[in-house]
């Protein structure tokens, strides 16, 4: 019992020390980026990374009539493929930057670029975003944003210093169900919100053990860290429902992971003996579950599993004092509804359909891109830039949502000890309006 108490105290001290470190890294707020509008103009766009994900984003930007002036990718074939997509869309041929890992540094110095979209491996997101902002460009980075608490603070500091936005391209915030449910939550249909759940449950074994695309880099993340490596797809929509960074905030989290089995078993069955993959040791537990407490006393559960047979799900649940919504499959229940205690479909709530889905949803569905959400996200981004409005999601959202990753890793390593969230807004989020994603 004494040994157990000593261990408990030690873990608590380690957790407190980590929390203190995360807080002391906070730079003084230079100029808040809350609700700062874009310059009113049709932005000239540049891409860093046009592999599978970047190509999909480019397709949707072109469909939204975005003007693309430059492409950077170390794979010349990828860059030339993107170049042809742009000229086939009737635009002038963009300049290509294909000379190694750091050619993006040359591209972001151009005077004719307003907005840079980054779709590269995760380790490059922070340096590329920082370089773009330092050279006067707004930037959008793919999920999961950034990987460390230090990088979270870096993008916040540089965004404030340069007065340039850094938005995370969290497409799941723009899904049909997510935007409809957000509008219902903002209208008070669920009452006082109490708890939510989000997840990324996706069997990626075949893709991550491949010898191209994400198989070239993403599997390595499982050899380096153990926690929630990819939190924002499930978390982002729930954070919007709960008005996180806009009245409420994340207070602390605890996290735990299962043992690792999925990747090792898959390797045994599918990878020939002697392949270099047999030298890898997987640290990431197959299933991670993290529990977040908010400052207003709500809870959010976030789950992650990409290593096992899995029916795809982001869970996407929100519950309050008047009812709840659960996704996969989508179903909704309100207290006292006709028919008693049974689930209803969303079909009866068309009045809450987001206007963008009403106007542009069919175009998005025809384009593909995760059921149309990619097009809705990028159309919305360009629309708000053209109208001189602030982005729906800012650098504070990118930093806070991304911080779940490193904090979960620290918590797992410390025996699920609580980890306190940094206050990236430094007290400036209490009086903000609800998320404009629902507007």
N, C-alpha and C positions, 0 to 999 in steps of 0.2 A: 504493500500500500504506500509506503514512504517513497519507494522508487517511482511508482506511478505518479505520485503527487509532484515529485521533482521533475519528471518528464513533462507533466502538464504545465508546470510553471515555466520550464525552459521553452516549451513551444509558445506559450503566451508571450514571453519576453521576445522571442524571435519574431513573432507576428507583429508586436508593437514596434520593434526596431525597423522591420520592413515598412510598416505604415509610416513611421517617422521619416524614413529615407524618401518614400514617394512624395511626401508633403514638402520636404525641404528642397526638392528639385524644382519647385514651382517658381518660375520667374515672375517678377512683378508684371502686372497687366500693363501693357504699353498703350494699346488702343483696342477697346473691345470690338470684336467682329460680329457681335449680336445685331442682326437685322440690318447689316450694312448692304446696300443694294449694289448689284453689278452696274457698271457703266451701261447706259442704254445704247446698245448697238447690236448688230448681227455679228456674233463672235467668229473670228478666224481660228480654226481648230487645228491642233497638231496632236498626233498620236505617238506614244512610246509603247511599243509592243503590239504587233498585229499577227500574233499566232491565232489559236482557236478563239479565245475570248475576245481579243482585240479586233479580230475580223468581224465577229458578231456585232460588237459595238459600232464598228465603222459602218456596217450595213444599215444599222438603225439610225445613225447620225445622218447618213446620206438620205434616207427615207424622210427624215425630218427637215431636209433641205439645209443641213449644216454645211458650211463652206470649209473644206479641209485643205490646208496649204502645205503640210509637211508630215512626213512619216519617218519614224525611227524604229529600226529593228535590226539586230545584228545578223539575222538571217536574211540575206538579200532576196531570196525567193519569196519570203513572206512580204517583204517590202514592195517588191514588184507586183505581186498579186494585189496588194492593197492599192497600189498606184493605178492598176488597170480598173479596179472597181470604181475609183474616183473619176477617171476619164470616161468610163462607160456611163457614168451618171451625168455626163455633160459638163463636168468641171475641168478647169485647167489642171495639167499634170502637176502633182505636188513634188517638192524636192525631197529626195530620199537621203537618209542618214544611216549608213550601214557599216561604218568603220569601227567595229568593236563595241565593248560594253559601255563605254563612256561617251559615245558620239552624241548622246542626248544632251550633253553639256553644251555642245556647239549649237544644237537645234534650238534650245530654249533662249539663246541669245538673239534670235531673230526679232526684228522690229514688227513683223507682220503677223504675230501670233498673240491671240488674246486668251486662249483657253487650251490647256494641255490635258489630255486623257491618258492615264497610265494603266496599262493592262499587262503587267509583267509579274514574274515571281515575287513573292511577298517581301523578300529581303531588300528589294530595290525600291519599294514604294516610298519609304521615307526620304532617301537621298534624292530621288527623282522629283518628288513633290517639293522638297526644300529648294532644289536648284531652279525649278520653274518659278516658284514664288520670289526667290532672290533676284530673278531677272524680270520681275514685273508681270508674271503670268498668273492667272487663276488656274487652279489645277483640280482635277477629279481623279481619285485613286480607287482602284478596285478593292474589293473586300479580301481579307479582313482588315483593311486599312493599314495599320502598322503593328509591329510585333512586340515591342518592349515599352515599358513606362517611359523610359528616356526618350524614345521616338515620339510617344504621345505628346510629351512636353515640347519637344523640338518643333513639331508641326504647329502646335498652338502658338509658340513664341514667334516663329517666323511669319505665320499668318498675321499676327498682330503687328509685328514690326514692319512688314511690307505692305499691309493693307490689301492683301490678296487672299481670296477664299481658297480653302482646301476642303473639298467635299468628298465624302466617301460614296461610291456608286453602289449603294445598297438597294439593288433593284427590287428586293422582296417587299420593301415599303410601298411599292407602287403596284403590287398585284391587285387583281380585281377584288378578291375577298378582303384583303388587308385594307384597301382604301375605303370600301363600303363599311367595314366594321369600325374603322377609325371615325368615320363620319357619324356612325351610330353612337359611339362612345362620347364624341364631342357634343352630341345632342342630348346626352344624359340618359340614353335608353337603358344602360346597364346599371344605373344608379351610381353609388360611390364604388369606385374600383377597389378591389381587394387583392387579387392575385392573377398572375398570368404565367403562361408557359411558352417557351420557344425552343426550337431544336434544329439541328442539322443531322438527320439520320439518312444516310445515303451510301449504298454499297459502291465504293470506289476502287475495290481491289483490282479489277481487271485494268482499269485506266491507270492507276498509280504503279502497277507493275509492268506497264508498257515501256517501250523504248523510244517514245516520242511524246511531245506535249508535256503535260503535267507529270508524266512518268519520269521525266528527266530531272525533276527537282522537288516535287511536292512530297514524295515518299521520304525524302531525307528529313523533313520536319518531324516525322515519327521517330527518328533516331536521336533527336536532339532534346525533345521536350515532352512533358507528360501533363496534360491538362486539356482545356477546351481550346483547340487550335483554330476553330472556325465558328465563332459565336454569333456573328452579326445577322445572318440570314433569319434566324429565329428570334433574336433579341430585338432587332431594330423596330419591327412593327409593334411589338409589345411596349417598347419604350415610348413610341409615339402615342399609343393608346393611353398610357399613364402620364403623359406630359412630362417625361423625364427631361431635365435641363430647361423645363418651362413651367416651373412651380415645384415639382418633386425632383429628387435626385437619387442616385445610387449611394447608399451608405457603406455597406460592406458585403462581402461574400464569403462563403465557405465552399470548398470543392473537393470531390473525391473521384478517383478513377478505379476501374476494375483492373484485374491482371491483363496482360497482353497475350492474346492467342490468335486472333484473326489473321494478321499478316504472316505470322510464322507458319500457320497451317496452310495458308494459301501458297506460300513459297514452297513448302514441302510438296504440294500437289502439282504445281505449275511451273516451277523454275528448275531448269536442269542443274544437276550437281556440277560445280565448277564455275558457274556464273558468278560474277562479282557481287551480286545481290546476296549471296550466302555469307558474305563478310559483314553484313549489316546486323546491328542489334537494335531492336525496336523498344524504345522507352515508353512510347505513348500507350496508355491503357486503352483497351478496346472501347469502353464506354465511360464517358465522363459526365458527371452531373454536378452542376454548380447552382447554389441557391443564393440569390441576391435579396438583401433587405433594403428597402428604400427609406429615405428620410421621413416619409409620411407613414411608415409602418406597413407598406405593402410588401408582397413577396413575388419574386420572379424565378422560375426554375428554367435553367438552360441546359440542354443535353447535346452530346456529340458522339457519333459513332459512324465511322466510314470504313470499318475494318471487317464487317460481317455481313451475312445475308440479311437484307433489309429492304422493306417496302419504303420507298422515299416518303419522308414526312418532315415538315417544319413545325408540327404540332399546332402552333398558332392559336393559343387559347387566351381568353380574357374573361374574368368573372367579377361580378359586382353584387350589390345588395338587391338588384332587381332582376338579374338574369345573367346568362353566360353564353359565350360562343366557343365552339370547339371545331377545329378544322381537321381535314384528312380522315373521313369526309367532312365537308362543311355542314354544321348543324347548330341550331340556336334554340334557346329556351328562355322564356320570360315567366316570372312569377304570376300566377293567376291567369295564364293564357287559356283561350278556348281549347277544349280537348284534354285538359289536365296535364299531368307530368309526362310529357313525351317530347321528343325532339321535333323541330320544324326545319324546313329548308330555308335558304336565303331568298327563295323566289318571291316571298311575300313582302320583301323589304326593298324593292326596286327604287323606291323614293330616295334611298340613301346611296344609290349608285353614283360614283364619282363622275362629274361632268366630262372629264377627259376620257373616261372609258365609254361614256355615251357617244362622244363625238369621234374618238379616234380608236376605239377598241378593236373594231373589225380590221383596221389597217394593221394594228399591232399583232393580231392573231395570224393574219396572212403572212406577215414577215417572220413569224416564229419568235425565237428569243424568249424562252421561258413563258410561253403562253401569251406573250404580248407585253409583259411588264417591262422588258428592256426598252421597247419603243416608247412606252408611256413615260418612263423615267427620263429618257434622253430628249424626247419632245418637250417635256416639262422643263428640263434644264435649259434648253435653248430658248424656250418661250420666256422664261423668267429673266434670262440674260437680255433678250431683245426688248423686253418691257422695262428694263431698269429696276428689277425687283431683287430682293435678297434670295439666296438659294434656300430651298426647303430645309436642307440639313447642312450644318456648318462644321467648322473645324472642331468645335467643342463636342458635337455629337460623334464625329470621327474618332476623337481621342477617347471619350468616355466608353463608347461601345467597344472599341479596340482593346481598352485596358482590361476587359474581362479575361482576355487570353493570358497575359502575363500574371495577373493576380490569381487566376485559377491554378496556374503552374506553381506559383509560390505556395498557395494553400495546400495543394496536394503534397508538395515536398515537405511541408511542415505538419503533416498529419491532419490535414483539413482544418488547420487553424484559421480563424477569421482574418480577412484582409480588408483594410479600409481603402475606399476609393479616394483618389486625389480629387480635389475640387478644381477642375480645369477652368470653370467660370469664375472662381474665386469670389463666390457670394453673389454673382451677378445674374443668376437664373431664376430667382424667385418670382419676379413680376413679369416674366415674359408671356406672350400670347401662346396659345396652343399651337401645335405643329401645323404649318401651312400646307403640309402634304394633303390634308383633308379639304383644303379650300378650293 
